[in-house]
Amino acid sequence: MMKQYHIYVFTQDSCAPCTRLKEHCKTLTEDEAAELDFVPLKTASGQRTALAEEFCVELTPTLVVVHETKECDIDENGDEYCDLEEETVERFVGANSIIEHLQATLDAYTYAHPE
């Protein structure tokens, strides 16, 4: 069974905890690092991004694990339409918390650590 999770890490510039987390992530293996999707909390105008709003992220750094499901329908013409839905399953706020739980999170939701 394929794991269908996505790990977002919300960060922003001029954020000391974000910098510390990014430095820690440089110590990860290539496979581990590839599982983390670093995304901005805010746009250039200072507003939260649509993704940050969708997952109710207010602070940085924040790690959000989402479960991805794809639902597809076929219309009367035989055309297939699919929607991707993402549901939050876990969240860690702050560099200390993220670093503390990162290895267990990678174990639980990815294939970065083959058995």
Salt bridges, closest charged atoms under 4 A:
GLU23 OE2 - LYS26 NZ 2.99
GLU32 OE2 - HIS113 NE2 2.46
ASP37 OD2 - HIS6 NE2 2.92
GLU53 OE2 - ARG48 NH2 3.89
GLU58 OE2 - ARG48 NH1 3.35
GLU68 OE2 - HIS6 ND1 3.34
GLU100 OE2 - HIS101 NE2 3.96
ASP107 OD1 - HIS113 ND1 2.20
